[in-house]
Amino acid sequence: MAEMGKRMRSLIEKKGISQKELAEMVGCTEAAISHYIKGDRVPRSKVLAKIAIALDTTSDYLIEGIPVDSISELGYAKKLIARNVQKMSVSDKREILNLLMGDDHE
């Protein structure tokens, strides 16, 4: 997992934030982030997802180095919706349907 740490470090630098700031965004300790970057530890899936979101990337990129551009945007959107559908309000679901149907009004 040393490669994941290198990708994390690169994205942290690119984003211009500190490890401490990333830890605060993710809700973990700065020490944990340091261990992930060193490759000493592997983040749990929920933490990995939060890291990916905080670094404006995907867990696929962090783990495998698969660039976001090579992931099907439609497939990625479907996964995000499916992952979050239980948390969505009825109005959120309607908004997504309206976007899909190209309808600007409800």
TIPANU-659169 format. One record per residue (C-alpha): x, y, z; residue in one letter. Coordinates in steps of 0.001 Angstrom, whole numbers, plus 500000, padded with zeros to 6 digits. Layout:
XYZA/...
This chain:
500000500000500000M/503025502298499753A/501783503387496324E/498499504539497853M/500489506630500325G/502449508228497487K/499210509084495679R/497736510508498884M/500844512625499524R/500766513940495959S/497079514877496191L/497571516529499591I/500359518660498121E/498335519414494987K/495366520491497096K/497639522620499273G/496499521203502604I/498319519665505539S/497951516142506880Q/496276517685509905K/493715519457507707E/493004516218505835L/492577514397509141A/490051517019510275E/488150516735506977M/488055512941507267V/487377512755510986G/490458510829512039C/493778511651513655T/496778513211511977E/498759510162513132A/496382507860511239A/496835509890508048I/500603509713508544S/500432505910508879H/498321505640505700Y/500823507752503787I/503780505709505075K/501979502494504153G/502077501205507748D/498298500948507872R/495435500625505451V/492338502745506026P/488999501032506449R/486655501420503508S/484578504204505084K/487694506189505943V/489139505557502488L/485943506894500908A/486140510036503063K/489796510525502120I/488931510195498431A/486151512766498748I/488383515170500690A/491095514855498033L/488646515203495125D/489392511756493736T/488097508203493903T/489042505257496063S/489898503451492782D/492581506044492153Y/493945505862495697L/494077502055495751I/494893501123492173E/496055504354490585G/493172504291488095I/492728507879486937P/489282509366487406V/489081510073483669D/489309506373482829S/486366505461485058I/483003505560483339S/481357508724484603E/477921507142484217L/478972504055486144G/480507506174488858Y/477360508314489111A/475223505180489394K/477414503864492212K/477227507157494092L/473453507306493801I/473000503667494790A/475331504119497759R/473411507148499019N/469797506501497985V/468727505514501522Q/469922508873502848K/468210510919500130M/465021512824500740S/462116512592498329V/462994516056497016S/466622514941496416D/465348511959494421K/462998514188492414R/465835516590491691E/467959513743490316I/465070512497488202L/464501516012486860N/468184516286485971L/468075512925484202L/464954513826482289M/466319517240481371G/463417518920483104D/464441522236484678D/461207522618486626H/459356520355489015E/
